[in-house]
Amino acid sequence: MENKTRFTKLDGLRGLLSLVVALNHSFLVVVIPTFANVWQQNPLVFNGLQSKLQQLFMFLGNGGAAVTLFFLLSGLVLGQSFSRIKMNFRGLTSFMVKRIIRLYPVYLFVIAITAIYMKFGFVYQTFPYSSSWFNWWMNFQMTLKELFLNIFFVHAYIGGVTWTLRVILIASFVFPIFYLINKKTSLWLDILVSILLVYFSFTLFNIEGFRDLRYLYMFYLGLMIPKFKTLFSTISNRLATIVLPFGLIFLLGFRYPTNEYYGGVVESIVSFFIIGIAAYGDKVSALDFLNRKFFQFFGKISYSLYLIHFSVLYILSRIMFQNLPNLPYANQYLIIHFSLFLLSVIIATGVSLLVYKYIELPSHSLSTRIGKKISQE
């Protein structure tokens, strides 16, 4: 792998995935009569255009599949990062310090804003038409202890997606072992290691109340992708155009009749090929749309948007439920969900752009400077 390679399509993919997660959350706010979600639901039993469109949007906005892709992308990016450092104490310390400095500032911003919001004038309440998913969030007292528990990821109650950041941090600490294994193994041995990690996710890593380790195999799969560069570079555009739609159907739909863990395995396999083709499939034009300015823009702010959008959506939804109790929630949930999606994304995009400019970019520069100082012999 070239150490300075920049996969622009993967930047666009991050932007797309951040919007998919926002879509997923936006369509979960209002309780829907006889239609809680698309999990284990037969689409043929729903009559009427509104319910079928709701199901279609929730199918396309499969946040779980988006998170799987994010985890594999993180594995690929972490592998690139490790290829540029010395595998010694200074190198590893530099990597971890840089990783924490890059990830934490935006997260701390979200935590701080949410804590202030909850501490001043916030009273937890449910609403007649709010869903059980919406009611689950913020159902706790914001104390100094709770704030610190969330800051250090003992709890992940704030922000909707913060649990995934905890998974990424844990994977970052484990990753040096993954990298050393991957560096010494053949393709077939790598596949065997991946199979073992999948097996452990259902056995050894299946710890009640602590699911984070169950996703580690996804990071290893992402790390493996460059070894299959030759395979991805030989895939023709015609073959990819035929196969990718079927892969997307499996990616977006397999967890619905199963669960997030069995579905996650299938999602990871499909994600492996999608990311590999996006990175190395030079003959494939089916994913060229990811290079468009729209997706590149959202790719640039994707980390900030990923963390910020939930807080914006939650506050908007509370304002809606409190001040517009007579909206036709039961009969017009589709247009309400779609309006929440558009409005929350517009606001979150503006906030994320500011956070990217004034928090994320400076923290990246700081992490680079400190990392260089630590790694100097």
C-alpha positions in Angstrom: 0.0 0.0 0.0 1.2 3.5 -0.8 1.6 5.4 2.4 0.3 8.6 1.0 -2.6 7.2 -1.0 -5.8 9.2 -0.7 -8.9 7.3 -1.6 -11.3 10.1 -2.5 -14.2 7.8 -3.2 -13.9 6.6 0.4 -14.2 10.2 1.5 -17.4 10.5 -0.4 -18.6 7.2 1.0 -18.1 8.6 4.5 -20.2 11.6 3.6 -23.0 9.3 2.2 -22.9 7.1 5.3 -23.2 10.1 7.7 -26.4 11.1 5.8 -27.7 7.5 5.9 -27.3 7.5 9.7 -29.1 10.8 9.9 -31.9 9.5 7.8 -32.2 6.4 10.0 -32.6 8.4 13.2 -35.0 10.9 11.6 -37.4 8.1 10.6 -37.5 6.6 14.1 -38.9 9.6 16.0 -42.7 9.3 15.7 -44.5 6.1 16.9 -46.2 4.5 13.9 -49.4 2.5 14.5 -48.8 -1.3 13.9 -45.5 -0.4 12.2 -42.7 0.1 14.8 -39.9 -0.5 12.3 -38.9 -2.7 9.4 -37.2 -5.4 11.5 -38.9 -8.8 11.1 -41.8 -7.1 9.2 -43.4 -8.5 6.0 -43.7 -5.6 3.6 -46.7 -7.3 1.9 -48.8 -6.8 5.0 -48.6 -3.0 4.8 -51.3 -1.4 2.7 -51.1 2.2 1.5 -48.4 4.3 -0.1 -47.4 6.0 3.1 -46.5 2.9 5.0 -44.6 1.4 2.0 -42.6 4.6 1.5 -41.8 4.7 5.2 -40.5 1.2 5.0 -38.5 2.1 1.9 -36.8 5.1 3.5 -36.0 3.0 6.6 -34.6 0.3 4.4 -32.4 2.8 2.6 -31.6 4.5 5.9 -30.1 1.4 7.5 -28.0 3.0 10.1 -26.7 -0.4 11.3 -25.3 -1.2 7.9 -23.7 2.3 7.7 -22.0 1.7 11.0 -20.6 -1.6 9.7 -19.1 0.2 6.7 -17.7 2.9 9.1 -16.0 0.2 11.1 -14.4 -1.5 8.1 -13.3 2.0 6.8 -11.7 2.6 10.2 -9.8 -0.7 9.9 -8.5 0.3 6.5 -7.5 3.8 7.7 -5.9 2.5 10.9 -3.8 0.1 8.8 -2.6 3.0 6.6 -1.7 4.9 9.8 0.3 2.0 11.2 2.2 1.6 8.0 3.7 5.0 8.6 4.9 4.5 12.2 7.7 2.5 13.8 6.3 -0.4 15.8 8.1 0.5 19.0 7.1 2.2 22.3 7.5 5.8 20.9 5.7 5.0 17.7 2.7 3.3 19.4 2.5 6.0 22.0 2.6 8.7 19.3 -0.2 6.9 17.4 -2.5 6.5 20.4 -2.0 10.1 21.6 -2.7 11.4 18.0 -5.8 9.1 17.8 -7.2 10.4 21.1 -6.5 14.1 20.3 -8.2 13.7 16.9 -11.3 11.9 18.2 -12.0 13.6 21.5 -12.4 17.3 20.9 -15.5 17.0 18.7 -16.9 14.4 21.1 -16.3 16.7 24.1 -18.0 19.5 22.3 -21.1 17.4 21.8 -21.0 16.2 25.4 -20.6 19.7 26.8 -23.5 21.1 24.7 -25.7 18.2 25.6 -24.9 18.5 29.3 -25.6 22.2 29.4 -28.9 21.6 27.5 -29.9 18.9 30.0 -28.8 20.8 33.1 -30.6 24.0 32.4 -34.3 23.9 31.6 -34.5 20.3 30.5 -37.1 18.0 32.1 -37.4 14.5 30.7 -40.8 13.7 29.4 -42.5 11.4 26.9 -45.1 12.5 24.4 -48.3 10.8 23.1 -46.7 10.2 19.7 -43.0 9.9 20.5 -41.6 6.4 19.8 -40.0 4.1 22.4 -36.7 4.7 20.6 -37.0 8.5 21.1 -38.2 8.0 24.7 -35.1 5.9 25.6 -32.7 8.8 25.1 -32.0 11.4 27.9 -33.9 9.4 30.4 -31.3 10.1 33.2 -30.2 12.9 35.5 -27.3 14.9 34.2 -25.0 15.0 37.2 -21.2 15.7 37.4 -20.7 12.0 37.9 -22.8 11.1 34.9 -21.0 13.7 32.8 -17.6 12.1 33.6 -19.0 8.6 33.0 -20.0 9.6 29.5 -16.7 11.5 28.9 -14.7 8.3 29.6 -17.2 6.0 27.8 -18.2 4.1 30.9 -21.7 5.1 29.8 -22.7 6.0 26.2 -26.1 7.6 26.9 -25.4 11.0 25.1 -25.4 11.6 21.4 -27.1 8.5 19.9 -24.0 7.2 18.2 -21.4 7.7 20.9 -21.2 3.9 21.6 -19.7 3.5 18.2 -16.9 5.9 19.1 -16.2 3.8 22.2 -15.9 0.7 19.9 -13.5 2.6 17.7 -11.3 3.6 20.6 -11.2 0.0 21.9 -10.3 -1.2 18.4 -7.5 1.4 18.2 -5.9 0.0 21.4 -6.2 -3.6 20.0 -5.1 -2.7 16.5 -1.3 -3.0 17.0 -1.9 -6.7 17.5 -4.1 -6.9 14.5 -1.5 -5.1 12.4 1.4 -7.3 13.4 -0.7 -10.4 12.7 -1.8 -9.1 9.3 1.8 -8.1 8.4 3.0 -11.6 8.9 0.2 -13.7 7.5 -0.8 -14.8 4.0 -4.2 -14.2 2.4 -5.6 -17.5 3.5 -4.3 -17.2 7.0 -5.9 -13.7 7.2 -9.2 -15.2 6.1 -8.8 -17.8 8.9 -8.1 -15.1 11.5 -11.2 -13.2 10.3 -13.3 -16.4 10.7 -12.0 -16.9 14.2 -12.7 -13.3 15.2 -16.3 -13.7 13.8 -16.6 -17.0 15.9 -15.3 -15.2 19.0 -17.9 -12.4 18.5 -20.6 -15.0 19.1 -18.8 -16.8 21.9 -15.8 -15.3 23.9 -16.7 -11.7 23.0 -20.4 -12.1 23.6 -20.3 -10.4 27.0 -23.7 -9.4 28.5 -24.0 -5.7 28.8 -20.8 -5.1 26.9 -21.1 -5.7 23.2 -18.2 -3.6 22.0 -15.8 -6.5 21.4 -18.3 -8.2 19.1 -17.4 -5.7 16.3 -13.6 -6.2 16.3 -13.6 -8.6 13.4 -14.9 -5.7 11.2 -11.8 -3.7 11.8 -9.6 -6.7 10.9 -11.6 -7.1 7.7 -10.9 -3.5 6.9 -7.2 -4.0 7.6 -7.2 -6.9 5.1 -8.5 -5.0 2.1 -5.2 -3.8 0.7 -4.0 -7.4 0.4 -6.8 -8.0 -2.1 -5.8 -5.0 -4.2 -5.0 -7.1 -7.2 -8.4 -8.8 -7.1 -10.3 -5.5 -6.8 -8.3 -3.9 -9.6 -9.2 -6.7 -12.1 -13.0 -6.4 -11.5 -14.6 -5.1 -14.6 -17.1 -2.3 -14.7 -19.8 -4.6 -16.2 -19.4 -7.2 -13.5 -19.5 -4.6 -10.7 -22.6 -2.9 -12.3 -24.4 -6.2 -12.3 -23.3 -7.5 -8.8 -23.4 -4.3 -6.8 -27.2 -3.8 -6.7 -27.6 -7.3 -5.3 -24.8 -6.7 -2.8 -26.6 -3.5 -1.7 -29.8 -5.4 -1.1 -28.0 -7.9 1.1 -26.2 -5.0 2.8 -29.3 -3.1 3.6 -31.8 -5.9 4.2 -30.1 -9.0 5.7 -30.3 -7.9 9.4 -34.1 -7.3 9.2 -35.1 -11.0 9.1 -32.2 -12.0 11.4 -30.5 -9.6 13.9 -27.7 -7.1 14.0 -25.0 -9.7 14.8 -25.8 -12.3 12.1 -26.7 -9.4 9.8 -23.4 -7.7 10.7 -21.4 -10.7 9.3 -23.2 -10.5 5.9 -22.9 -6.7 6.0 -19.2 -6.9 6.6 -18.6 -9.2 3.7 -20.5 -6.9 1.3 -18.8 -3.9 2.8 -15.4 -5.5 2.3 -16.1 -5.7 -1.5 -17.7 -2.2 -1.7 -14.8 -0.5 0.0 -12.2 -2.6 -1.9 -13.8 -1.7 -5.2 -14.1 2.0 -4.2 -10.4 2.1 -3.2 -8.8 -0.1 -5.9 -11.4 -0.8 -8.6 -9.9 1.5 -11.2 -12.0 -0.1 -14.0 -15.3 0.4 -12.1 -17.3 3.6 -12.7 -20.4 2.5 -10.8 -19.1 4.3 -7.6 -17.7 7.4 -9.4 -20.6 9.4 -8.0 -18.8 9.4 -4.6 -16.3 11.8 -6.1 -18.9 14.5 -6.7 -18.7 17.7 -4.7 -21.8 17.0 -2.7 -20.5 13.7 -1.2 -16.9 15.1 -0.9 -18.3 18.0 1.1 -20.2 15.8 3.5 -17.2 13.4 3.6 -15.1 16.3 4.8 -17.4 17.1 7.7 -18.7 13.5 8.2 -17.2 12.9 11.6 -18.6 16.1 13.1 -21.9 15.6 11.4 -22.1 12.0 12.6 -21.7 13.0 16.2 -23.7 16.3 16.1 -26.8 15.3 14.0 -28.5 13.3 16.8 -28.4 16.2 19.3 -29.9 18.5 16.7 -32.6 16.0 15.8 -33.5 15.3 19.4 -33.9 19.0 20.3 -35.9 19.7 17.2 -38.2 16.7 17.9 -38.8 17.9 21.5 -39.7 21.4 20.3 -42.1 19.8 17.7 -43.8 17.6 20.3 -44.1 20.3 22.9 -45.2 23.2 20.6 -47.1 21.3 17.9 -49.1 18.7 19.8 -51.9 18.7 17.2 -49.9 17.7 14.2 -51.4 14.7 12.4 -48.7 12.4 13.8 -50.7 9.2 13.4 -51.8 9.9 9.8 -48.9 11.9 8.3 -45.8 10.4 10.0 -43.9 10.1 6.7 -43.9 13.8 5.8 -43.2 14.6 9.5 -40.2 12.2 9.5 -39.0 13.5 6.1 -39.3 17.1 7.3 -37.3 16.3 10.5 -34.6 14.7 8.3 -34.2 17.7 6.1 -34.4 20.4 8.8 -32.1 18.5 11.2 -29.5 17.8 8.5 -29.5 21.5 7.3 -29.0 22.7 10.9 -26.5 20.0 11.8 -24.5 20.6 8.6 -24.1 24.3 9.5 -23.0 23.5 13.0 -20.7 20.7 11.8 -19.0 23.0 9.3 -18.2 25.4 12.1 -17.0 22.6 14.4 -14.9 21.1 11.6 -13.2 24.5 11.0 -12.7 25.6 14.6 -12.4 22.3 16.5 -11.7 19.3 14.2 -9.0 20.9 12.0 -7.1 22.5 14.9 -7.2 19.2 16.8 -5.8 17.4 13.8 -2.9 19.9 13.5 -2.3 19.6 17.3 -2.2 15.8 17.1 0.3 15.9 14.3 2.6 18.2 16.1 2.5 16.3 19.4 2.8 13.0 17.6 6.0 14.1 15.9 7.5 15.3 19.2 6.7 12.0 20.9 8.0 9.8 18.0 11.3 11.7 17.7 14.2 9.6 18.9 
